């Protein structure tokens, strides 16, 4: 079980690192825009991300 968790964590880190590696200026601009969002907007984006991840997980299983 721990092996799968670490594999998933490693894959997430690789995917998260692609944007700042390939387009650091665009990544920085996007991040700066997100910091101006209200807390509710950030929570909604987080909720959508969690739901999309769960859906992809269920499809892949």
C-alpha positions in Angstrom: 0.0 0.0 0.0 2.8 2.4 0.9 4.5 1.6 -2.4 1.4 2.7 -4.4 1.1 5.9 -2.3 4.7 6.8 -2.8 4.4 6.1 -6.6 1.3 8.4 -6.8 3.1 11.1 -4.8 6.1 10.8 -7.1 3.9 11.1 -10.2 2.1 14.1 -8.7 5.4 15.9 -8.1 6.6 15.2 -11.7 3.3 16.6 -13.1 3.4 19.6 -10.8 6.9 20.4 -11.8 6.3 20.4 -15.6 4.7 23.9 -15.8 7.3 25.8 -13.9 10.1 23.9 -15.7 8.7 24.6 -19.2 7.1 28.0 -18.8 8.3 29.7 -15.6 7.0 33.2 -16.5 3.5 32.0 -17.4 3.5 29.8 -14.2 4.5 32.8 -12.1 1.8 35.1 -13.7 -0.9 32.4 -13.2 0.2 31.9 -9.6 0.1 35.7 -8.9 -3.4 35.8 -10.3 -4.6 33.0 -8.1 -3.2 34.7 -5.0 -5.8 37.5 -5.7 -8.7 35.1 -5.6 -11.1 35.1 -2.7 -10.9 32.2 -0.3 -14.2 30.8 -1.6 -12.8 30.7 -5.2 -9.7 28.9 -4.0 -11.8 26.3 -2.1 -14.0 25.8 -5.1 -11.0 25.2 -7.4 -9.6 22.8 -4.8 -12.9 20.9 -4.7 -13.0 20.7 -8.5 -9.4 19.3 -8.4 -10.3 16.7 -5.8 -13.4 15.6 -7.7 -11.6 15.4 -11.0 -8.8 13.3 -9.3 -11.4 11.0 -7.8 -13.2 10.6 -11.1 -9.9 9.8 -12.9 -9.0 7.3 -10.2 -12.3 5.5 -10.5 -12.1 5.4 -14.3 -8.5 4.1 -14.1 -9.4 1.4 -11.7 
